């Protein structure tokens, strides 16, 4: 771990939910926050405990607790533990999503009712529940951030029900921003470009998606967890105190492209 790069987040503390491994977006955010002076606690899925604990150790997290967002009462229990540790927090990062990969292969219309409900519950409702449980701990205001992807706005092959869940998540951001704005709590969403993570491994032909994104985005590059971490740092800092209810794209500008330029060629690696 490098020494603190700045004091931008000095004095701020909060939780990052959904740490998976050192390549996850949540771990990139954790690293950025520590580098800018914040104090963090993390949650992880029980099946990923060994990997998550390595991240907790490497970042110097104040605590790490298991939280299975699909199980009734687990999110409330997690924030009860947070409240026992800290009487006030400044930020919440929500990086939790899941859909049965069986239904991310062919047609979206093949989804079953149970699989649809599971995807919406874990990928969307978990943020609403976490926000509700977290808000009372933000006694001096704060910043809540969740993570999305462009498949919430446009069709992406093999993203299927996750795209629908992310669309619901993005809509939730606007409504939660309205709910908690009176308490000086800001709610925003980062829509990151495709990143090779544990979650993205469920998407068929993901390497081709990365190549297409790199070729046709204005910056001609793929998104990194460090770039997402930088934007999250901004959204938690006082520099963004007038920003709420926003979907902020960190995708090398890919979302601005309508039709690919015929002269576009894959950049040299």
C-alpha positions in Angstrom: 0.0 0.0 0.0 1.4 3.4 -1.0 1.3 6.2 1.5 -1.7 8.5 1.4 -1.7 10.5 -1.8 -3.8 13.3 -0.4 -6.0 14.3 2.5 -9.1 14.8 0.3 -11.1 12.2 2.3 -9.3 12.7 5.6 -11.7 12.4 8.5 -14.3 10.5 6.5 -15.2 7.0 7.2 -17.8 4.6 5.7 -18.5 1.2 4.3 -17.8 -0.6 1.0 -20.2 -3.4 0.3 -19.4 -6.3 -2.1 -15.6 -6.7 -1.9 -14.8 -9.9 -4.0 -11.1 -9.9 -4.8 -8.3 -7.6 -5.8 -9.7 -7.1 -9.3 -13.2 -6.1 -8.2 -14.4 -2.6 -8.7 -15.1 -2.4 -4.9 -11.4 -3.1 -4.2 -10.3 -0.4 -6.6 -12.6 2.0 -4.7 -11.3 0.8 -1.3 -7.7 1.4 -2.5 -8.5 4.9 -3.7 -10.3 5.9 -0.5 -7.4 4.7 1.7 -5.0 6.5 -0.5 -6.9 9.8 0.0 -7.2 9.4 3.8 -10.5 7.7 4.4 -11.2 5.0 7.0 -13.2 2.1 5.6 -15.1 -1.0 6.7 -16.1 -3.7 4.2 -18.7 -6.4 3.6 -18.3 -9.5 1.5 -20.4 -12.5 0.5 -19.7 -15.6 2.7 -18.4 -17.6 -0.2 -15.7 -15.1 -0.9 -14.4 -14.7 2.7 -10.8 -15.7 2.1 -10.3 -13.4 -0.8 -12.1 -10.5 0.9 -10.1 -10.8 4.0 -6.9 -10.4 2.0 -8.3 -7.1 0.6 -9.2 -6.0 4.2 -5.7 -6.7 5.3 -4.0 -5.0 2.4 -6.1 -1.9 2.6 -6.1 -1.7 6.4 -9.8 -1.8 6.6 -11.2 -1.2 10.2 -13.4 -4.2 10.0 -14.8 -6.8 7.5 -18.1 -8.5 8.0 -20.0 -11.2 6.0 -23.2 -10.0 4.4 -25.4 -12.2 2.1 -27.7 -9.6 0.6 -30.2 -12.2 -0.6 -30.8 -13.4 3.0 -33.5 -11.7 5.0 -32.1 -9.5 7.8 -28.4 -9.7 6.7 -28.2 -6.1 5.5 -29.8 -4.8 8.7 -27.5 -7.0 10.8 -24.5 -5.6 8.9 -25.4 -2.0 9.6 -26.1 -2.9 13.2 -22.5 -4.0 13.5 -21.3 -0.9 11.7 -23.3 1.2 14.3 -21.6 -0.6 17.1 -18.2 0.3 15.7 -18.9 3.9 14.5 -21.6 6.3 15.7 -21.4 8.2 12.4 -20.4 7.4 8.9 -19.9 9.5 5.8 -20.3 7.2 2.8 -21.8 4.0 1.5 -20.5 2.2 -1.6 -22.8 -0.5 -2.9 -21.1 -3.0 -5.3 -23.5 -6.0 -5.1 -25.1 -7.7 -8.1 -26.1 -11.2 -9.1 -28.1 -13.0 -11.8 -28.2 -16.7 -12.6 -25.8 -17.1 -15.5 -28.1 -19.8 -17.0 -30.3 -16.9 -18.2 -27.5 -14.7 -19.5 -26.7 -16.9 -22.5 -29.5 -16.6 -25.1 -32.8 -14.6 -25.1 -33.8 -12.3 -22.2 -37.4 -13.7 -22.6 -36.2 -17.1 -21.4 -35.9 -15.7 -17.9 -38.0 -17.5 -15.2 -40.0 -15.6 -12.7 -37.9 -16.8 -9.8 -34.6 -15.9 -11.6 -36.0 -12.5 -12.4 -37.0 -11.8 -8.8 -33.6 -13.0 -7.6 -31.7 -10.7 -9.9 -33.8 -7.7 -9.0 -33.7 -8.5 -5.3 -29.9 -8.8 -5.1 -28.9 -6.3 -7.8 -31.4 -3.5 -7.1 -33.4 -3.8 -3.9 -30.3 -4.5 -1.8 -29.2 -0.9 -2.5 -32.5 0.5 -1.4 -32.4 -1.6 1.8 -28.8 -0.7 2.5 -29.5 3.0 2.0 -32.5 2.8 4.4 -30.3 1.1 7.0 -27.4 3.3 6.5 -29.1 6.7 6.5 -29.6 7.0 10.3 -25.8 6.6 10.7 -25.1 9.6 8.4 -25.9 12.1 11.1 -23.9 14.9 9.3 -25.0 14.0 5.8 -23.1 11.8 3.5 -22.7 10.2 0.1 -24.2 6.9 -1.2 -22.9 5.4 -4.4 -24.0 2.3 -6.4 -22.5 0.8 -9.5 -24.2 0.2 -12.9 -23.3 -0.5 -16.5 -24.5 0.8 -19.9 -26.6 -2.3 -20.4 -29.2 -0.5 -18.2 -29.7 2.0 -21.0 -29.1 0.0 -24.2 -29.2 -3.6 -25.4 -25.9 -5.4 -24.7 -25.7 -9.0 -25.9 -25.8 -11.6 -23.2 -26.4 -9.0 -20.4 -30.1 -9.8 -20.4 -31.8 -9.7 -17.0 -28.9 -7.9 -15.4 -29.6 -5.0 -17.8 -33.1 -4.8 -16.5 -32.0 -5.0 -12.9 -29.4 -2.2 -13.5 -32.1 -0.1 -15.1 -34.2 -0.4 -12.0 -31.2 0.4 -9.9 -30.5 3.6 -11.8 -34.1 4.6 -11.4 -33.8 3.9 -7.7 -30.9 6.4 -7.4 -33.2 9.3 -8.4 -35.9 8.3 -5.9 -33.4 7.7 -3.1 -31.7 11.0 -3.8 -35.1 12.7 -3.3 -35.8 10.7 -0.1 -32.6 11.5 1.6 -31.6 14.9 0.2 -33.4 16.7 3.0 -30.8 15.1 5.4 -27.9 16.3 3.2 -27.3 12.8 2.0 -26.4 12.6 -1.7 -27.1 9.5 -3.8 -25.3 8.8 -7.1 -24.4 6.0 -9.5 -21.3 5.3 -11.4 -21.8 3.5 -14.7 -18.5 1.9 -15.4 -17.3 0.5 -18.7 -16.7 -3.3 -19.0 -14.0 -4.5 -16.6 -12.7 -8.0 -16.3 -13.9 -9.0 -12.9 -15.4 -12.1 -11.2 -18.9 -10.9 -12.0 -18.1 -10.2 -15.7 -17.0 -13.8 -16.2 -20.7 -14.7 -16.4 -21.1 -12.7 -19.6 -20.6 -14.8 -22.7 -18.1 -13.4 -25.3 -16.8 -10.9 -22.7 -13.4 -10.6 -24.3 -15.0 -9.5 -27.6 -17.0 -6.9 -25.6 -13.8 -5.5 -24.1 -12.2 -5.3 -27.6 -15.2 -3.6 -29.1 -15.3 -1.0 -26.3 -11.6 -0.3 -26.6 -11.8 0.1 -30.3 -14.9 2.4 -30.5 -14.7 4.5 -27.3 -13.4 8.0 -27.9 -10.4 7.5 -25.6 -9.7 4.1 -27.1 -9.1 2.3 -23.8 -10.9 0.0 -21.5 -12.0 1.1 -18.1 -9.9 0.4 -15.0 -10.9 -0.1 -11.4 -8.5 2.8 -10.6 -10.5 5.1 -12.8 -13.7 4.1 -11.1 -12.0 4.6 -7.7 -11.1 8.2 -8.7 -14.6 9.1 -9.6 -15.9 7.5 -6.4 -13.4 9.6 -4.5 -14.8 12.8 -6.1 -18.4 11.8 -5.3 -17.5 11.2 -1.6 -15.4 14.3 -1.3 -16.7 17.9 -0.6 -15.9 18.7 -4.3 -19.2 17.1 -5.3 -21.4 18.4 -2.5 -23.9 19.8 -5.1 -24.2 16.6 -7.1 -27.0 14.0 -6.4 -29.3 11.8 -8.4 -26.8 11.4 -11.2 -25.6 8.5 -13.3 -21.9 9.3 -14.0 -20.2 7.4 -16.8 -16.7 6.2 -16.4 -16.4 4.3 -19.7 -13.8 6.2 -21.8 -16.8 8.0 -23.4 -18.3 4.9 -25.0 -21.9 5.9 -24.1 -21.6 9.0 -26.3 -21.1 7.0 -29.5 -24.1 6.3 -31.8 -22.6 4.7 -34.9 -19.0 3.5 -35.0 -16.6 5.5 -37.2 -15.6 3.4 -40.3 -11.9 4.3 -39.8 -11.9 3.0 -36.2 -9.2 0.3 -35.7 -8.2 -1.5 -32.6 -5.4 0.4 -30.9 -2.0 -1.3 -30.5 -1.5 -3.0 -27.2 
